[in-house]
């Protein structure tokens, strides 16, 4: 029995070593990937000296179109990743700051009810840490964020991705990458939601009622905002319309979220675009805005930003053409 145990241990160690070596190749597709999340991260450093860096989840990259901000004289980039929360925000922002010569004047952080749920910041689902520059190891992630229970699955996923990259080197569509870069992180979609479509999607949201508001993530977000302020970056929060998504959370969860939002409003600038009433034709599904909706939302946000005299004074000295569209 003892010999068997030793053999199993040796096999485990050998597998771990092999998995670690192969796993180092899990991100060699970073320059060729057609995954919009990876393209946003890899190409963010092309956009330096920004007036506004938007950071958020899929709601942000679906709802904020930098093209309209450019037209108003504001240089922006939408560095948002699917299912991102406070910890992804931190990684994305720090990676961006390391990669550019001049830090952005302001950072706008998306806040939605999902931001503080257990559905965000899943390193297993979206391993953004492996596509940063330099990439962050799985070991560093579990150590920094106390995610030790996820370590085995992170190693296995890197191993699987490494094998895939080594055997089947993907070739990125030049058009896909060019479009993503041109749109500065914005995700285009002309889809329109419908009753029939939402009925089919409903199964993806029914379990949201069991979500618990994570106070620890709210504290983490506040600490991130404070750290950015200490670096001389103005921080603002913004919320966006979510169609019917919020109705799937429990009343207790939404009550906690509303209190958290109120606390943020007392300490930071907060642009509450979620109150904007929009027709269903401006959404692509239960919780995401489409391209036409993004036009409405972006213009509303631009107007509110440029009506804020403090922010406007930050932008005007270098952008003489800044004006309310």
N, C-alpha and C positions, 0 to 999 in steps of 0.2 A: 504493500500500500504506500509505503514511504517513497519507494522508487517511482511509483506512478505519479505521486505528487510532485516529485522533483522533475519528472519528464514534462508534466503539464506546465510547471513553472517555467522551465527552459523554453518550451514551445511558446508560451505567452510572451516571454521577453523577446524572443526572436521575431514574433509577429509584430510586437510593438515597435521594434527597431526598424523593420521593413516598412511598416505603416508610416512611421515618422519620415523615413527617407522619401518614400513615394509621395507622401502628403505634402512635401515641400514644393511639388509641382502643381498643386491645386489651383494656383493663380497665374500660371504662365499664359493663360488665355486673356489676360487683362487688356491687352492691346487689340485683341481680335474678337472679343465678346460682343454679341448683339443684345445682351441684356441691358435694358435702359438704365437700371440701377447702377451697374458697373460703369457704363459709359459716362454717366453723370459724375461719378467719383473720379474716374481716371482723367477726365477732361476739364475738371473744375479749375485747375491752375492756369488754363488758357485765359481766364477772366480775372484780371487783377484790378486793383484800385477801385473796388466797387463802392457804390453808394449804399446798396442793400444786398446782403446775402440772405436769401430765404432758405430756411431749414425746416423740414417737416416730413410728413409721411406722404402716402399716395394722394391724400386729399389736397396737399400742397402742390405737388407736381401736376395734378389735374386742374387745379383752380387758379394758379398764378402764372400768367404768361408774361415773361420778361420783355417781349416785343413792345407791349403797350407802355411799359415803364421807360424803355429806350426812347419812345416817341415823346414822352414827357420830360426827357432830359435826365433820366435817372439810370445809372448803370447798375444792372442787377444780374444775379444768377440764381437759378432755382436748384439748390443742392439738397434735394429731398429723395428719400428712399422708402420703398414700400414697408409698411408696418414699423416705422421708426418711432422711437420714444426718446426719453431723456438721455439714455446711455448711447444710443446711436447718434443722437444730436452731438454729444460731446466728442465722439470719435470723428465724425464728419467735419466738425468745425476745427478741431485741433489739427487734423490732417490738412485742411485747406489753409490754415494760418501758416503751417510749416512750408507750404508749397508756393506761396505768393510772396512778392516783394513788399507789397503794401497791404496792410490789413483793411478790411472793409470799414466804412464809416459806421454802419449799423448792421446788426444781425436781427432778423425777424424770425422768431420761433413760433411755430404753429402749436396751438393748444386746442385740442378737441377732447371729448369724453374718452375716446379710445387711448389717448396719450398716457393715461394712468392705469390702464388695464393690463392684464397678463398676456394680451395678444400682441404686444409690441416687444421690440428688442430681442428677438429670438435669433441667437447666433447660429443655431443649427439650421434654421429655415433660410436665413439670409446671412451668409458669412462675410459681411462687408469688411471685417477686420483684415481679411486676407488680401484685399484689393487696395488697401491704403498704401501710402508711400512714405516710409517703408512699411511693408506688411507687418501686422502684429500676430505673433504666434498664438496658437490655441492655449498654450500654457499661460501666457501673459494675460489673456482674456479671462480665463477662469480664476486666476489669481487676483486680478484687479476688481472683477465684479462678483467674486465669490460664487462662481458658477461651476463648482467642482463636480456636481452630479451630472453635468452635461459633457464633461471631458471625454469619456469613452466615445460618445456619439460624435463629438467634434473630430476626434482622431479618425474614426471610421469614415466620416463624410469627406475629410481631406484626402484620405487614402483612395476612396472611390473616385473623387474628382481628379486626383492626380493620375490615376490609371486612364481615365477617360481622356484627359488632356494629352497624355503621352501616346495613346493609341489612335486617337481621332482628333488631330489638331484642327480646331474650327477655323474657318475663314470668314472673317466678318464682312458683312455687306457694306461696301464703301458708302452706299446711299443711306443705309440705316444709321451709321455712325455720323455721317455728315449732317443728316437731318436733326439728330439729337443734339449735336454741337451747335448747329445754327439756331435751334429753338432754345438754347441755353437752359436745358433741363426740363422744359415744359413738355408735357405729354399730350399729344393731339388725339382727339377722338370725336368723330361726328355721330357716334351712336346716340340714340335717344331711348330713354327708359319707357316702359309701358307696363300696364297692369299685368299682362301675361308674363312679361320678362321678370318682373319683381316677384311674382308668385313662384317662379322656378328658383329664384335666388333666395327665397325666404329660409330655406333649410340651412344656409350659411350663417344665419343671424339668430336663430332661435335660442342658442345657448348663451347669448350675450347677457341674458337676464341673470345668469349665475356669476357674472363677473363681480369681483370685489374691488372697490377703489383702493389703490395702493398709495397710501400716504407717503411711503418712503420714496416713491418716484416723484411725487410732487416736491418733496424737500430737495431731492437730487436736482430737479429742474431749476429750482430757486438758486441753489448753490452754483450751478452752471452759469446762470445769468449774472450772478454776482461776480464770479471769476472773470467773465468777459468784460464787465464794467471796470474791473481793476486793471485790465489790459488797455483801457482807453477806448473801448468799443461801446457805442450806445446800443442798448438792448430794448427791443419792443416785442410784444406778443401779439398774435393775431389769431382769430378763429374764422372758420369758413362755413358756409351752409352745407349741411350733410344730408339733404333730402329726408328720408325716413329713418336713417340709421340710429339716431339717438333714442327713438321710441322703443328699441329693443333692450335697452338697459333698464334695470330695476329703478323704481322711484328712489330707493335709498342711495343707489350709486349716483344718480343724477343730482341728488341733494348734496352729496359730498363734493361732486364736481363743481356745482354752482358756487359752493363756499370757497373752493380752491380758486376758482376764477376770480371771485371777488377779492381775495387776498392779493392776487397778482395785480389787479387793477389799482390797488392802493400803493404798490411799490414800483410798478413799471408802466410804461405806456402800453395801452392795450387797444387794439383795433378790432372791434366786435362786428365782423362782417357776417357772422352766422345769423344775425338778425335780419339780413336781407331776404325779402320774400321773392322767390323765383318760381317761374312756371316749370312744370315737370319736364317740358321739352328741353330744358337747359341742363338736365342730368343725363348721365349715361347708364346709371343703375341706381340701386337703393341708396348708395352713399357717396357717389362720385359725380362731380360736375363734368360736362362735356366741353368741347372747344367754344361753343357759343356762350355757354354759362361762364367760362373763364374770362371771356371778354367783359361781361357784365360785372363780374366780381373784381377783376383787375382794375377796371376804371373806377369802381367805387373805392377800392383800397387806395389807389393813386390820389383820388380827390381828398380822402381823409388825411393821408400822409402830408400832402402839400398844404392842407389847411391847418396843420400843426406847425405853429410858428417856430418852435424850437428845432424840429427836424428840418424844416425848410431852410433855416439859417445855416444848418450844417451842410446842406447840399449846395446852396446858392453860390458860395465863394468860388467853387471850381466849376459849377454848371450854370453859367449865366443864362442859359436858355430854359432853365427849369420854370415850368409854369403849369397852372391847373388846366388839364385838357378839357 
